[in-house]
Structure formats: C-alpha cells, structure tokens
Amino acid sequence: MPYSPPTDTDTPTDPDTATDTTSCDTATAAPWSYLLNESTAHSYEQQITATAQHLADTIAHTKRPFTGVSPQSLAETLAGIDLEQPLHDTTAALTELESVYLNDAVYFHHPRYLAHLNCPTVIPAAVGETVLSTINSSLDTWEQSAGATLIEQRLIEWTTRRLQLGRAADGVFTSGGTQSNLQALLLARDETRHAMTDGSTDTGTGTDTAAQSALLPRLRILTSECSHFSVTKAASLLGMGADAVIAIPCDEERRMRPAALERALARCHEDGTVPMAVVATAGTTDFGSIDPLGEIAPTCAQWGVWLHVDAAYGGGLLASEHHRHLLDGISGADSVTVDYHKSFFQPLTASAVLVRDAATLRHVTYHADYLNPAARDGEQPVPNQVDKSIQTSRRFDALKLWLTLRVMGANQVGMLFDSVIDLAGRVWETLAADSRFDVVTRPQLSTLVFRYAPSEAPDAAADSTTAHAMNSAMDGAMDCVVDAAALDRANEYARDELAGSGEAVVASTVADGRTHLKFTLLNPRTTLGDVEQILDLLAGHAQHYLTTTAGTTRD
Ligand SMILES: Cc1ncc(COP(=O)(O)O)c(C=O)c1O
C-alpha cells in the first residue's frame, strides 16, 4: 500500500482513542501510530507494562545463566525470519524474540554467571534506562537536554570529588572504558604536544603543525603488561601505532613494578623518545590487581608525565566503605576511567572519563555553527557537554546512576561490591587448599585466575604414562611440555563443556603462557557453595578429558 501522510482526521489525537499496536488487530496500523506522543502515550504504557511483565517473568524463571545453544542453531532460527515482513504487533514480535534471543540469552543476573566483567544490575538503574530512552534527551547541548546536562555534571562532580581530583576537575560520560581510555590518552597526547611545540593544537581545528606531526612517532605510553588492550588500541587510533606502548613488567601479584617504570622512563629520556602518559590500572581485567598508585603517581609527577588511571573495574571502590583505601594515590592522576557498568551495578553502557584539569578537555572542543558556536564576548555561557566529548549525540546514561544514588545511596552500592570482594577472598582460600587446582594470585578485587592441575593422577584408571606426565608437569620438568599442553586443553574443554551444559559460565585466559580458567565475581548472590559446585563440575569435565582424550591426542 503506498504511503499516504497523516491528515487531521486520521491522526489520532485523543489518548483514549489512540491505536493500540500491542495486538494483532492492528495489522494495518498507520505508521504514525507507532510514534510516541500524547496521542499514543496510552498504547506506550500498555506495551511497556506488558514488556516489563514479560521480562519480570523471564527473570523470575531463569534457571541457568545460559542454555548452551550453539551459534549455528540460533543462526538457523534467525534465518527463518523475513525482515521484509513486519508483524505489526509488539506481542508477536516479543514472542518471536524469545526464540532468537530471550530463551538463550546469557543472563548476568544469574549467580552462576562468573565469566566476564558483566554485573547484575540494580532496579533503579533499569528504571532510569526506561526513562532515558523514553525522553531521549541528547547530552550534546543544553537545547537538546536541559536538566539532563546539569544532572550529568553533578555526577561528574560527585565522582571527581570521591577521586579527590581537586576543584578544577571535570569530565564527561562515555560509552565505556575503551572510549574513556581513548579520550584520556588523546588529551595526554595533545597536552604533551602542546607543551613541546607551539601550542596550536588548542582550538579544535584538527590541523597539526609540522612540529606536532614530527613529534608523533616519538611519543610513548607506558603501561603494565597486565593492562587492558584498549590502551594499545588507543595508541593505534591516536596515530602513534601499537609499538608506541611500552609494557612494564608486573610482580607476582600482577601489579606494575614501580622500579621497572622508573627504568623505562629513564630509557625514554636516554633514547630521545617522549613518555606521553603512564597508564596505571586499578583493577586489571584478569587479576583485579591494582597497580601501586601511591608510588606511581609521585614518579609521574617527578618526570612530568601524564598519569592516567584505568579504574574501569576498580572504580566501584569509590563507593566502598571497607576497601576504598585500595585506591589510595588515585588523587595524583591527571585522568581516570570509571566504568559504572562494571562495579556500580549499572546496565550497559555507563562510563566516564574524569580529568584533574578541566582545561585539558579543550582538545576535544570543536565548534559547529549549527550546534555550539563559540560564545560571543559578554554572553553568559550555556552549559553544554559536547565541548568535552568525542561524541556528538549522546545518551543520558548518567540518569541510571542518578536514580541509583537517589534511591539506594552510594553506601549500598559499595556494600554490593564489598560483598563480592569478600567472596573472592574466600574462594581464593578454597582454591589454594584444593589440590586439584593451582590459583595464580590472591585477589585484591573479585577475579580469580586458576587452572585445573591436579597433584594426583586424575583417576586411578588413567594410564600410568599420563599420570606420571601430569605429576611431572606440576614440577615443571622439561619433558612434560606436552602434558602441560594437555592440561591447557583440559581446562579449555572444561570451560566449554560447562557453558554447553548451561550449569554455569566461566571465562578462560592465558597466564604465564598457559591456559587458565577465570571467575569474575560480580554477583552478590553468588555463594561459596555455588563456586564449590562449579569447581567440582570443572574438575569433572577436565578429568574426563584427560582420561579419555588427552592420552590419545598428544602433540
Ligand atoms: C581494566 C579495563 N579497562 C577498560 C576496559 C574496557 O571497558 P569497556 O568494555 O567498557 O569498553 C575493560 C573491560 O573489561 C577493563 O577491564
């Protein structure tokens, strides 16, 4: 049917007579009946309420974190859906969504989801998510957001105050830790170039002078060997190349060695390269380790190097009564990344980059006549966040945190994070006492990296060669490299089998060159009992692998 624009007579204006698009009766609903406005507000309410009921039911009846569905199987179901044939019915579309998404989604709220840095979310934030997508403010300018801009600014101030960054601090919400790290390093790059050349990068023209271009290949970023890969990605995106990142060795607890940092800074000085930033991590992705900020910050100050602290994960300590001291020294940072969508129990996405000196944000300020023309002399400046952001249109993610703090308060958020940190301590004790597993390091936050590596043969029936080799592998004997590789495969197999069974989801990673398993504990409802059962399941799968497959697939 050809499209015909609405007229006064067929555009519903009375909320009581607005078209209801929840049911199949509306197969011929006019396109404007889907627009959210005063005439469709009632239909919106019905659909959102029905959806919330549906989701509440789904959450209430989720028995496992994952079904173990294969990508092929879901792809087949998805292929059966013809996107050219709309359903014109929200209920039908949600029912269809069950088959391609909801039934088999990975549910982070489930206490046996222990894989990555995905937190269960708090209800006030979910309410905030509904509000922000319904009102749909855009946080670039005041004229597109009004009070939303002020709320975001208050939350930035709240965060910088907890970081003790000082009165000149500022920042902006971003799409996540990757973007926050990128922006921080962009500011560090341009501050360095500004300091070392003629300063003409200030105005947001995007034009580099010859001197600034010549400096680029000499810039270096120093960060620990355990830092997040987004640091290297940022170096590439900023035109410096991945090679510009110097990896500083870590100690046994996976924290940057300050003496090694000192040496690396001195080497830069000697070889004529320019350390543009040190990136310390407060909560490494795998180990949850926190670099010694109290030692690193004075070193950076002494060398005049920008210190960025990636607290994407550890940022939640800002709300913690018991563990806030782990962030001591962070007040010496020039910039900080905080991911509220990790340890503040916020839905994706909610992150911020915070800076000690608001003036450094000028490096992302570009003026557009239609949006944020430069303020004229004598005019009262209008608050706007686009001047501080590398995005233009931007979600009001801050609202989720706002409602969380207004409903729960920061202490309660901190208590949730504290509880998983405490659980991680108990899990470490359990793992350290379990002869079936090796655990890499005692956690500062809430991750554990460990490996099935039994000190006894996995099974009396196992052939003696395998048993001997496995014992030797524990001792690190040279002739057992092959068997260490078998253990790698056994751990990987155990993780896959566990996820496939849907009983639990855990992650894997590589530590000291060997495959390890990883728990990321972010769910306060996960118990030690859950973890012990998961360990038994993992050990069972790994043992099965070694006694059935490994002996015949040695490489
Ligand atoms: C320490 C750290 N920094 C940065 C990131 C990237 O954050 P995002 O996934 O929000 O971009 C992560 C993600 O896990 C992280 O653990």
The ligand as an SDF file (V2000), in Angstrom:
LIG
                    3D

 16 16  0  0  0  0  0  0  0  0999 V2000
   40.5970   -2.5490   33.0540 C   0  0  0  0  0  0  0  0  0  0  0  0
   39.6730   -2.3450   31.8860 C   0  0  0  0  0  0  0  0  0  0  0  0
   39.7640   -1.2340   31.1630 N   0  0  0  0  0  0  0  0  0  0  0  0
   38.9740   -0.9940   30.1110 C   0  0  0  0  0  0  0  0  0  0  0  0
   38.0270   -1.9160   29.7280 C   0  0  0  0  0  0  0  0  0  0  0  0
   37.1440   -1.6480   28.5490 C   0  0  0  0  0  0  0  0  0  0  0  0
   35.8810   -1.2950   29.0070 O   0  0  0  0  0  0  0  0  0  0  0  0
   34.5950   -1.3360   28.0630 P   0  0  0  0  0  0  0  0  0  0  0  0
   34.3550   -2.7760   27.7820 O   0  0  0  0  0  0  0  0  0  0  0  0
   33.5460   -0.6890   28.8780 O   0  0  0  0  0  0  0  0  0  0  0  0
   34.9370   -0.5670   26.8240 O   0  0  0  0  0  0  0  0  0  0  0  0
   37.8800   -3.0930   30.4490 C   0  0  0  0  0  0  0  0  0  0  0  0
   36.8820   -4.0940   30.0640 C   0  0  0  0  0  0  0  0  0  0  0  0
   36.7520   -5.1290   30.6340 O   0  0  0  0  0  0  0  0  0  0  0  0
   38.7220   -3.3130   31.5620 C   0  0  0  0  0  0  0  0  0  0  0  0
   38.6330   -4.4270   32.2850 O   0  0  0  0  0  0  0  0  0  0  0  0
  1  2  1  0
  2  3  1  0
  2 15  2  0
  3  4  2  0
  4  5  1  0
  5  6  1  0
  5 12  2  0
  6  7  1  0
  7  8  1  0
  8  9  2  0
  8 10  1  0
  8 11  1  0
 12 13  1  0
 12 15  1  0
 13 14  2  0
 15 16  1  0
M  END
$$$$
